[in-house]
C-alpha cells in the first residue's frame, strides 16, 4: 500500500495529535491528512484536553511527556468523553511500566519514538488484539536502548551525576564517560 493511499477510517475520520515537538507534529499531521484523516493538533496537555472535551475525535495520537504535563491526562479526558476512540500513546522514553499505565488508562496501543506515520496508522487501525505487531524495520540497538535508559534516569535525577550513578548501581566516573559521549545509533 502506498503511503498516500486513503484508508477505510469509518464514518468519523477525526484525529487528534498531541505533541510538543512542533516539527514532528506538523510532519505527522500532513502525513495523516494524506491518508484521509481530519486532523486537529495540540502542543500541550491543556489544549489537548480542551479539544478532547469539546470535540472528542475517533482517533488520537498523544505524546506521553509534554512540557506542561503528562499526556495520560489527555487520554483520560478523551476516554471519558468518547469511550470508543482509538488512542495511541507515543513517547521517546519507552518503558514497560509506562506502557502498562497507558493501556490501563485507556490507550489502544503504545509506540516508542521515533515512529513513522505508517506505524502510527497501523497501531490506530489494528483490530486484532491477540496478534503481536511485526518487528520494527530498524529497531534501536542494545547500546542505544541502554543509552536512552541512562539519559532518562539522569533527567529524572535532575542531572545529578552522583544520584544517577547510585540509582543505576554504576561508578560515577563510568557514568560521566558515558554521558560525555554522543548517543549510539
N, C-alpha and C positions, 0 to 999 in steps of 0.2 A: 504494500500500500504506500502510495506517495505521501510525503509529509503534508501536502496541502489538500489531500482528499477529504471532502466533507464527511462527517461521521453521522451515524444514527444516534442522535442525542436525546431522542424522545420529544415530547411536546414542549418542554421548557429547557432551552439550551443556556440558561443563565449561569454564569460562572463568576465567583468572587475570588480574586487573587490578592493575598495579603503578604507583603514582603517589604522590608525596609531597604533592600538593595535596589535602588531605582533602575539601574541598568538591567539587572536580571528581570525585574518586574515588567519593564516595558518590552523586553525581548520575548518573555513568555506570553505576555498579553497579545502581542502581534501574532505569534505562532498559534495561539489558541483561537484567535479570531479567524485565521485562515482555515482552521478546521471546523468552523461553524458555531463556535461558542459566542454568546453575547457577554462580553467581559466587562466587569467593573473591577477597579483596582483600589487598594488602600495600602498606605505605607506605615500604618500604625495600628495598635490594638484598638484605640478609641474609634478610629474611622471604620475599621473592620467590624467592630461590634455594632456601630450605628447602622451600617449597611445591612448587616445580618438581621438586625431587629426590624428595620423598616421595609426592606425588600429581600427577604431570605432567598438565596439562589438555590437551584437544583444541585449545583456542583460548587466545590470550594477547594482551593489550594492555599494552605496557610503555613507561613513560616513559624517555627516554634519560638525562636528568640528574636524579639523586636526591641527597638530602642526604648519604647515606653511600657514594656511588659512582656507577658507570656501569651503566645498565640493560642494556647489552650483555652484562654478566656473567650476568644472569638469562636472556637469550636463549641464551647458550652452554650453561648448565646444562639448560635445557628442551630444547634441540636434542639434547643427549647422551642425555637420558632418554626423549624421545619425538620421534623424527625426523619424524613425520607431523603434528605440531601446526602450526597456522596462527598465525603471530605477526605482530602489527602493532606497530611502534615509533612512539611519539608523542614529539614534542619541540616546545618553544617556540623552539628555535634551529635552524630549518631550514637545512641546507647540503647541497650535493651530496656532499661528501666523507663526511659523516656518514651520508647515505642509502646510499651505496655500502658503507660499513663495516657498516651494519646488515644489508643484504641479503647481503653476503659471509658474515657470521657466521651467517645462517640465518633472518633475518626474511622474512616473506612480502611485507610491504608497509611503507610508511613514510608517516606523516601528520604535518603540521605542526599545532601547536595554534594557535588553538582549533579542535578538531574536534568535531563533534556526534556523537551516538550513531548516526545514520543513516550518516554517512561511515565510522565505525568498523565497523559491521556490513557495509557494502558491501565494505570492504577485507578483512575477515575471510573473507567468503564468496565473493569473486570467484575464479573458477576459470580464466578466460581470461587467460593471462599475456601474450598478444600485443596486447591492446587497451589503449589509453590510457584513463585514467579521465576522466570528464566534467569539464569545468572547474568550479571551485568556484562556488557561488551568489554569494557575496560575497568575492572574493579581496582580499588585502591590497593597498593602494595602493602604488605605487612609492615614495612618500615613507615609508610605514610600513615597507616592506622595508628601505630604506636606514637608517632609524632603528633597527630591530631589529639590523641588522648592526653598526652603530656601538656600540650597547649591549653586544652580545656581545663585541666586541673590547675595549671599555672594561673589562668584567668580567674578561676573560682577562688583562688587564694590571694586575689588582688595583687598579682605579680610579685609575690613574696617567694623568693627562691628557696629560702630555708624551710618554710612551711610546706611548699610544694614537694621538696625533696623528702621531707619527713612523711608526708601522706603517700608518696609513691615508693617509700622504702628504698630510696636511692641516695647515693652520696651527693652532697651539694655540688661539688666540683664537676661530677659527671653530668649532673643536670645543667650546670652552667655551660658546659661544652655543647650539649645537645641544643640548648636554647640559642646559642651563638651561630649555629649552622642554619642554612636555608632548609626549607621543607623538602623532604624527598618526594619524588614523583610517584 
